[in-house]
Amino acid sequence: MITPGDYLDLLDARLPGLVVGAHVYGSRVLDDVVADSDLDIVIELASPASVPAVPGADVAVVLAGSLEKPVFDVTPLSGEITPVLWQQLRTVGQTVRGTRPTCPGTAADVEAYCRDNLISYWKLDFDRFREVLPTLDPEQPIGRDALLWVGLGPSRLWHTIRTGDIISKSQAGELAAQRWPDLAPRILDLVASRRGEDRHLVVDHGRASLEVFDRILADVTT
């Protein structure tokens, strides 16, 4: 698992003098690091340059000064930037080089992004799964990585829409299990698997994830 220090050493060797800011977010600052966690990091460069891809690092690259502007006014050099990322950086992000950014934005921007993302991104995936679900054996094994992504991701957006706070995937799963106790055993299996426990994940876990998503949509649109 690559560390921020290791990653910056690599960048400094490739791009001497150009990396003027580095800010960590995601699982490293949300107390949710697991064995396969990426390093989520935003890099500020003094001038445009190509940042090499590094396994285990999920990187957004911007020009120096960009993090003092609203996200909608910034075009990244590479990677994706969103209102949710801006909020993480200004609240819980960890600056490991440079000055802590202000990342201006509003709660309304964050909520609007989360609501749109539920429909424009997540609903498409779940609708495809909904079509094939009746043809699958509920006890058939299912891919762990994809299941954890779809099973825990929407719950994070649900919590942010309701409260404005950004939380980890594991905490989001725990809160969804509390909210919908009839689905809790399957949801908590996903949280346990994310944390490295050996859980037998099957299609029925996917069905529960679909049901959670449908309930989230109902909860945030009423």
C-alpha positions as a printed Julia matrix, in Angstrom:
222×3 Matrix{Float64}:
   0.0     0.0     0.0
   1.62    3.22   -1.18
   2.04    6.03    1.36
   1.76    9.76    0.66
   5.48   10.13    1.34
   6.43    7.37   -1.09
   4.17    8.84   -3.75
   5.6    12.34   -3.36
   9.16   10.98   -3.53
   8.27    9.36   -6.85
   6.68   12.53   -8.22
   9.58   14.71   -7.09
  11.98   12.41   -8.92
   9.91   12.59  -12.12
   8.78   16.23  -11.84
  11.43   18.07   -9.81
  10.17   21.31   -8.31
   6.71   21.11   -9.83
   4.68   19.51   -7.0
   3.76   22.44   -4.75
   0.72   20.95   -3.0
  -0.57   17.52   -2.0
  -3.8    16.78   -0.15
  -5.04   13.37    0.98
  -8.71   12.46    1.28
 -10.84    9.3     1.22
 -10.26    6.24    3.37
  -6.93    7.54    4.74
  -8.66   10.44    6.49
 -12.01    8.73    7.17
 -10.51    5.97    9.36
 -11.47    3.27    6.85
  -8.2     1.99    5.4
  -8.41   -1.65    4.36
  -5.98   -3.97    2.59
  -6.86   -2.82   -0.93
  -7.44    0.87   -0.2
  -6.06    3.3    -2.77
  -4.23    6.47   -1.86
  -6.73    9.21   -2.74
  -4.78   12.39   -3.32
  -5.01   15.77   -5.05
  -1.76   17.15   -6.45
  -1.11   20.82   -7.2
   1.46   21.56   -9.89
   3.27   24.84  -10.46
   2.84   24.39  -14.23
   1.11   21.84  -16.47
   2.8    18.46  -16.7
   1.9    14.82  -17.13
   1.75   12.96  -13.82
   2.7     9.29  -14.16
   0.11    6.69  -13.24
   1.04    4.7   -10.14
  -0.74    1.5    -9.07
  -2.69    2.07   -5.86
  -2.93    5.85   -6.26
  -6.15    7.58   -7.31
  -4.96   11.04   -8.3
  -6.53   14.31   -9.37
  -4.1    16.93  -10.65
  -4.78   20.68  -10.71
  -2.74   23.82  -11.2
  -1.57   25.64   -8.09
  -4.26   28.02   -6.84
  -7.14   25.92   -8.2
  -8.19   24.8    -4.72
  -8.99   28.4    -3.81
 -11.71   28.49   -6.48
 -15.19   26.93   -6.67
 -14.97   23.46   -8.19
 -17.1    24.51  -11.16
 -14.44   27.07  -12.12
 -11.61   24.53  -12.24
 -10.55   22.28  -15.1
  -8.3    19.52  -13.75
  -5.14   18.55  -15.58
  -6.13   14.95  -14.94
  -8.54   12.97  -12.76
 -12.01   13.92  -11.56
 -13.01   16.75   -9.25
 -16.47   17.16   -7.68
 -18.24   19.22   -5.02
 -17.92   16.21   -2.69
 -14.15   16.17   -3.17
 -13.97   19.9    -2.47
 -15.94   19.42    0.75
 -13.66   16.61    1.91
 -10.58   18.74    1.29
 -11.91   21.72    3.21
 -13.22   19.67    6.16
 -11.36   16.4     6.77
  -8.63   16.39    4.13
  -5.0    16.15    5.2
  -2.49   18.5     3.61
   0.9    16.8     3.31
   2.54   19.51    1.24
   1.72   23.17    0.74
  -1.04   25.25    2.29
  -4.35   23.83    3.47
  -6.88   24.77    0.76
 -10.16   26.64    1.23
 -12.02   24.79   -1.57
 -15.04   27.13   -1.51
 -18.45   25.59   -2.02
 -21.9    25.25   -0.55
 -23.92   22.51    1.08
 -26.45   22.91   -1.72
 -23.77   22.13   -4.32
 -22.81   18.94   -2.49
 -26.39   17.78   -2.06
 -27.24   18.48   -5.71
 -24.19   16.52   -6.86
 -25.11   13.53   -4.68
 -28.72   13.5    -5.86
 -27.66   13.7    -9.5
 -25.04   10.98   -9.03
 -27.62    8.58   -7.6
 -29.61    8.86  -10.83
 -27.01    9.49  -13.53
 -24.5     6.9   -12.31
 -25.84    4.43   -9.77
 -29.37    3.96  -11.11
 -28.04    2.86  -14.5
 -25.98    0.08  -12.92
 -28.8    -1.07  -10.65
 -31.34   -1.06  -13.47
 -29.09   -3.37  -15.49
 -28.72   -5.66  -12.49
 -32.48   -5.57  -11.91
 -33.03   -6.96  -15.42
 -30.79  -10.01  -14.95
 -31.52  -10.7   -11.27
 -34.52  -13.04  -11.91
 -32.29  -15.32  -13.99
 -29.68  -15.79  -11.26
 -29.5   -18.32   -8.44
 -29.69  -16.35   -5.15
 -26.92  -18.54   -3.69
 -24.6   -18.19   -6.67
 -21.26  -16.59   -5.71
 -20.81  -12.99   -6.85
 -17.72  -10.87   -7.45
 -16.53   -9.25   -4.23
 -15.03   -6.0    -5.51
 -17.96   -5.0    -7.7
 -20.44   -5.99   -4.99
 -18.73   -3.91   -2.31
 -18.64   -0.93   -4.67
 -22.37   -1.0    -5.46
 -23.41   -2.29   -2.05
 -21.82    0.5     0.0
 -21.39    3.46   -2.35
 -25.0     4.71   -2.57
 -25.34    4.69    1.22
 -22.58    7.28    1.44
 -24.51    9.6    -0.86
 -27.72    8.95    1.11
 -26.03   10.02    4.33
 -24.52   13.14    2.76
 -27.86   14.19    1.28
 -29.53   13.81    4.68
 -26.85   15.34    6.89
 -24.26   17.13    4.76
 -21.5    14.96    6.25
 -19.13   12.75    4.24
 -18.44    9.35    5.76
 -16.58    6.16    4.89
 -17.99    3.19    2.98
 -17.89    1.03    6.1
 -19.72    3.57    8.25
 -22.27    4.11    5.5
 -23.01    0.39    5.45
 -23.42    0.3     9.21
 -25.83    3.23    9.13
 -27.86    1.67    6.31
 -28.09   -1.56    8.34
 -29.41    0.41   11.31
 -31.96    2.19    9.11
 -33.22   -1.0     7.43
 -32.76   -3.85    9.93
 -34.47   -6.42    7.71
 -31.53   -6.06    5.31
 -28.88   -5.7     8.0
 -27.39   -9.24    7.87
 -26.54   -8.93    4.17
 -25.35   -5.32    4.44
 -23.14   -6.07    7.43
 -21.63   -9.01    5.53
 -20.42   -6.46    2.98
 -18.92   -4.25    5.69
 -17.19   -7.25    7.25
 -15.84   -8.37    3.87
 -14.5    -4.89    3.2
 -12.65   -5.05    6.51
 -11.0    -8.31    5.52
 -13.28  -10.9     7.11
 -14.01  -14.06    5.14
 -17.67  -13.84    4.09
 -19.35  -15.96    1.42
 -20.88  -13.33   -0.88
 -23.68  -14.46   -3.17
 -26.27  -13.03   -5.56
 -28.65  -12.49   -2.65
 -26.2    -9.92   -1.28
 -26.61   -8.15   -4.61
 -30.37   -8.33   -4.28
 -30.12   -6.74   -0.83
 -27.88   -4.01   -2.28
 -30.51   -3.32   -4.94
 -33.21   -3.13   -2.29
 -31.09   -0.69   -0.24
 -30.66    1.47   -3.33
 -34.39    1.51   -4.04
 -35.09    2.49   -0.44
 -32.47    5.22   -0.6
 -34.11    6.69   -3.69
 -37.5     6.58   -1.99
 -36.06    8.14    1.18
 -34.39   11.09   -0.54
 -37.24   11.85   -2.96
 -40.1    12.01   -0.43
